[in-house]
Amino acid sequence: MDISEEQIDRWLERASKFFKTVARNPVVRAALLERGLSDAELARGWQLYSELNGFGGEASARAATHETIAAQAINAIDAWDAPAFGAARVVLEARYPEVAAFLFENLAAAEGVAAVAGVERFLDRIAALREGKAPGVSAETAKAAVELLATRKILDAARESELRRLLAIVRQGARPEEVGPAPTSGPRRGQVARAFITWAHEWREVARVAIARRDYRISLGLATRRTRSRRVGADASAEG
């Protein structure tokens, strides 16, 4: 039976939680050690995990193992927009409400690619203010508002230039030299995948029996955190 790359990725993600907890939590490690997860057995799991990730034997690293420059640019823009938008809105609403209304009309901080689009729109509106082309805002008021943002170090010339640079990087996407060929599903990879999934499945199930504490089970990837609505429902059922 062939194993898809999607299945492999899913098991690699599950195992990463397992390995992380076993490495960090001595209580979990001791409980599993009592059930046969010896140093040699754990090393076998790591070896299969590493090879399947593309770092074992004669294999080269998998494609896109590290974040691309474009992905890093998206993260930087995403980290900037929420605090900067919030500060800009507070500063401007107190002194230049018409400018705040212009800048933030249908605009709010977002995440990921949506943050990129929002920041680009914000910078374009700043440019319109600087050029005296913002509707409903006098050129004098617009200039004063832009200068105030610079004085407050929310958006000065250096920051605007850096954001424009990041936007250009995002638009270029991943560079050819940053990625390699996708992993091939040859006979060896399929063999390693089956062995690894068998190993990971066995020890996850043993951990279900060995570990009772819910927070430990969550860290192992064997349980999920309860949402508030689920807790409230459970409490109501208990009271009834």
Secondary structure, 3 states (H helix, E strand, C coil): CCCCHHHHHHHHHHHHHHHHHHHHCHHHHHHHHCCCCCHHHHHHHHHHHHHHHCCCCCCCCCCCCCCCHHHHHHHHHHHHHHHHHHHHHHHHHHHCHHHHHHHCCCCCCCCCHHHHHHHHHHHHHHHHHHCCCCCCCCHHHHHHHHHHHHHCCCCCHHHHHHHHHHHHHHHHCCCHHHCCCCCCCCHHHHHHHHHHHHHHHHHHHHHHHHCCCHHHHHHCCCCCCCCHHHHHHHHHHHHC
